[in-house]
Amino acid sequence: MVRAGLDKKPREVAEMFDGVAHGYDRANSVMTVGFDRRWRGKTARALDLKPGERVLDLAAGTAISTVEYTGSGAWCVAADFSLGMLERGKEIGRDVPMVAADAMRLPFADNSFDVVTVTFGLRNFVDTEASLREMARVVRSGGRMVICEVSQPQFRPFRFLYRRLGLPVLPLLARPVSSNPEAYRYLAESMGAWPGQRELAEIISRAGWSEVAWRPLNLGVVALHRAVKP
């Protein structure tokens, strides 16, 4: 069974997600006790999409979020490095444009989109700051970005419990429903190694985005970050 390391070599990450594609959406719902739906809803509200806007949903996986965003009347494209994820999305009838794309070298022209968003995928990119700069390249001036990603709880006692008890349990929860349980060991490790909300906001700012703001969800286990391209 393929699992990536925390060095996040692109080929390993892609192969790992290919291996979990079949049961990925189900495993996410099990591991998060259904909170994944709420987090996608909060991300959609933060995006505040308008009819006709052009939206890049990056690291879209099976395009579950992309389909939901189209309800706003926006034109949305799902992009992901894992062909297996995109193929799974097509198999189950998610009828949105899908593009195989590397976040380090997006196959889109400058200023192509009004909005870019990533839901639980940013931490899998090999270079976070470089990917954020590349996202800025394909968004027009005045366009916006919303990132929904795991984070680090700010309340120290809860953070201790989360890291010592919560994260080790995740691979066990995924085992019965995942087609590649080993991959969830990497996902839990990557969650523990990911920066906190303020640290991520600083990375976003260094990548050239402005008006960076964030909102913790579920005691900081997850956070929404928003920013605007100058």
C-alpha positions as CSV (number, residue, x, y, z in Angstrom):
1,M,0.0,0.0,0.0
2,V,1.4,3.4,-1.0
3,R,1.8,6.2,1.6
4,A,3.6,9.5,1.2
5,G,6.2,10.9,3.6
6,L,6.3,14.3,5.1
7,D,8.7,15.4,2.4
8,K,5.6,15.3,0.2
9,K,7.2,14.0,-3.0
10,P,4.6,14.8,-5.7
11,R,4.6,11.4,-7.3
12,E,4.2,9.6,-3.9
13,V,1.4,12.0,-2.9
14,A,-0.4,11.4,-6.2
15,E,-0.1,7.6,-6.0
16,M,-1.3,7.7,-2.4
17,F,-4.4,9.6,-3.3
18,D,-5.0,7.4,-6.3
19,G,-5.0,4.5,-3.8
20,V,-7.6,6.0,-1.5
21,A,-9.9,7.5,-4.2
22,H,-12.5,4.8,-4.2
23,G,-13.5,5.3,-0.5
24,Y,-12.1,8.8,0.1
25,D,-15.4,10.7,0.6
26,R,-16.8,8.0,2.8
27,A,-13.6,7.8,4.9
28,N,-13.6,11.5,5.4
29,S,-17.2,11.5,6.7
30,V,-16.4,8.7,9.1
31,M,-13.2,10.2,10.4
32,T,-14.8,13.6,11.0
33,V,-18.1,12.3,12.3
34,G,-19.9,14.2,9.5
35,F,-18.2,17.5,10.2
36,D,-16.7,17.5,6.7
37,R,-20.1,18.5,5.3
38,R,-20.3,21.4,7.7
39,W,-16.8,22.6,6.9
40,R,-17.5,22.5,3.2
41,G,-20.7,24.6,3.9
42,K,-18.7,27.1,5.9
43,T,-16.1,27.3,3.1
44,A,-18.9,27.9,0.5
45,R,-20.3,30.8,2.7
46,A,-16.8,32.3,3.1
47,L,-16.4,32.2,-0.7
48,D,-19.6,34.2,-1.2
49,L,-19.7,33.2,-4.9
50,K,-21.6,35.2,-7.4
51,P,-23.3,33.9,-10.6
52,G,-20.8,34.0,-13.5
53,E,-17.7,34.1,-11.4
54,R,-14.8,31.8,-12.5
55,V,-13.7,29.5,-9.7
56,L,-10.7,27.2,-9.4
57,D,-11.3,24.5,-6.8
58,L,-7.7,23.2,-6.3
59,A,-6.9,19.8,-4.8
60,A,-10.6,19.1,-5.4
61,G,-10.3,15.3,-5.1
62,T,-13.5,13.7,-6.4
63,A,-15.0,17.2,-7.0
64,I,-17.5,16.9,-4.1
65,S,-16.9,20.6,-3.1
66,T,-16.8,21.8,-6.8
67,V,-20.3,20.5,-7.4
68,E,-21.6,22.2,-4.3
69,Y,-20.1,25.5,-5.4
70,T,-21.8,25.4,-8.8
71,G,-25.1,25.9,-6.9
72,S,-24.2,29.6,-6.6
73,G,-24.3,30.0,-10.4
74,A,-20.5,30.3,-10.6
75,W,-18.5,28.5,-13.2
76,C,-16.3,26.0,-11.3
77,V,-13.4,23.8,-12.4
78,A,-12.0,20.9,-10.3
79,A,-8.2,20.5,-10.4
80,D,-6.2,17.8,-8.7
81,F,-2.9,16.1,-9.1
82,S,-4.4,12.7,-8.6
83,L,-6.0,11.2,-11.7
84,G,-7.5,8.5,-9.6
85,M,-9.5,11.1,-7.6
86,L,-10.8,12.9,-10.7
87,E,-11.7,9.6,-12.4
88,R,-13.6,8.5,-9.3
89,G,-15.5,11.8,-9.4
90,K,-16.5,11.1,-13.0
91,E,-17.5,7.5,-12.2
92,I,-20.0,8.7,-9.6
93,G,-21.4,11.4,-11.9
94,R,-19.9,14.7,-10.8
95,D,-20.6,16.7,-13.9
96,V,-18.1,19.6,-13.6
97,P,-15.0,20.5,-15.7
98,M,-12.0,18.5,-14.3
99,V,-8.3,19.2,-15.0
100,A,-5.2,17.2,-13.9
101,A,-3.0,19.9,-12.4
102,D,0.2,20.3,-10.3
103,A,-0.2,23.1,-7.8
104,M,3.4,24.2,-8.5
105,R,2.7,24.7,-12.2
106,L,-1.0,25.3,-12.8
107,P,-2.0,24.9,-16.5
108,F,-3.9,28.2,-16.6
109,A,-3.1,31.6,-17.9
110,D,-2.5,34.6,-15.6
111,N,-5.6,36.2,-14.2
112,S,-7.9,33.4,-15.4
113,F,-10.1,33.2,-12.2
114,D,-12.0,35.4,-9.9
115,V,-11.7,33.0,-7.0
116,V,-9.4,30.1,-5.9
117,T,-10.1,27.7,-3.1
118,V,-8.5,24.7,-1.5
119,T,-10.2,22.4,1.0
120,F,-8.0,20.1,3.0
121,G,-5.4,20.0,0.3
122,L,-2.9,22.8,0.9
123,R,-0.8,20.8,3.4
124,N,-0.2,18.1,0.8
125,F,1.6,20.5,-1.6
126,V,5.4,20.1,-1.6
127,D,6.0,23.9,-1.2
128,T,3.2,25.8,0.5
129,E,4.4,29.3,-0.2
130,A,5.2,28.5,-3.8
131,S,1.8,27.0,-4.4
132,L,0.2,30.1,-2.9
133,R,2.2,32.3,-5.2
134,E,1.1,30.2,-8.2
135,M,-2.6,30.5,-7.0
136,A,-2.1,34.3,-7.0
137,R,-0.8,34.2,-10.5
138,V,-4.0,32.7,-11.9
139,V,-6.3,34.9,-10.0
140,R,-7.2,38.4,-11.2
141,S,-6.3,41.5,-9.2
142,G,-9.0,42.0,-6.6
143,G,-9.8,38.3,-6.7
144,R,-10.0,36.3,-3.6
145,M,-8.8,33.0,-2.0
146,V,-10.3,30.8,0.7
147,I,-8.4,28.0,2.3
148,C,-10.1,25.4,4.6
149,E,-7.4,23.4,6.2
150,V,-6.6,21.5,9.4
151,S,-4.9,23.6,12.1
152,Q,-3.6,23.5,15.6
153,P,-6.0,24.1,18.6
154,Q,-5.0,27.3,20.4
155,F,-6.1,26.2,23.9
156,R,-3.1,24.3,25.2
157,P,-4.7,21.5,27.1
158,F,-7.0,20.7,24.2
159,R,-4.1,20.9,21.8
160,F,-2.3,18.3,23.9
161,L,-5.2,15.9,23.8
162,Y,-5.7,16.5,20.1
163,R,-2.1,15.6,19.3
164,R,-1.7,12.8,21.8
165,L,-5.1,11.1,21.5
166,G,-7.1,12.4,18.6
167,L,-4.6,12.2,15.7
168,P,-3.4,8.6,16.5
169,V,-7.0,7.4,16.4
170,L,-7.7,8.7,12.9
171,P,-6.0,5.9,11.0
172,L,-7.9,3.4,13.1
173,L,-11.2,5.0,12.2
174,A,-10.4,5.0,8.5
175,R,-9.2,1.4,8.3
176,P,-12.6,-0.3,7.9
177,V,-13.8,2.1,5.1
178,S,-10.6,3.1,3.3
179,S,-9.1,1.3,0.2
180,N,-5.6,2.2,1.5
181,P,-5.5,2.5,5.3
182,E,-1.8,3.2,5.3
183,A,-2.4,6.6,3.6
184,Y,-4.2,7.8,6.7
185,R,-1.1,7.4,8.8
186,Y,0.5,10.1,6.6
187,L,-2.6,12.2,6.8
188,A,-2.6,12.1,10.6
189,E,1.2,12.9,10.6
190,S,0.7,15.8,8.2
191,M,-2.0,17.2,10.4
192,G,0.3,17.2,13.4
193,A,3.1,18.9,11.5
194,W,1.0,21.6,10.0
195,P,1.4,25.2,11.3
196,G,-1.1,27.1,13.4
197,Q,-3.5,29.8,12.1
198,R,-1.2,32.8,12.6
199,E,1.7,31.0,11.1
200,L,-0.2,30.0,8.0
201,A,-1.5,33.6,7.7
202,E,2.1,34.8,7.6
203,I,2.9,32.4,4.8
204,I,-0.1,33.6,2.8
205,S,1.1,37.2,3.2
206,R,4.6,36.4,2.1
207,A,3.2,34.7,-1.0
208,G,1.8,38.1,-2.1
209,W,-1.8,38.0,-0.8
210,S,-3.3,40.9,1.1
211,E,-6.1,41.4,3.6
212,V,-5.4,38.0,5.2
213,A,-7.8,36.9,7.9
214,W,-8.7,33.6,9.5
215,R,-11.4,32.0,11.5
216,P,-10.9,28.9,13.7
217,L,-13.5,26.2,13.6
218,N,-14.2,23.5,16.1
219,L,-11.8,24.9,18.7
220,G,-9.1,25.4,16.1
221,V,-8.9,21.8,14.8
222,V,-9.8,23.4,11.4
223,A,-9.4,27.0,10.2
224,L,-10.7,29.1,7.3
225,H,-8.2,31.6,5.9
226,R,-9.3,34.3,3.5
227,A,-7.2,36.7,1.4
228,V,-7.4,39.1,-1.6
229,K,-5.0,39.5,-4.5
230,P,-3.8,43.1,-4.6
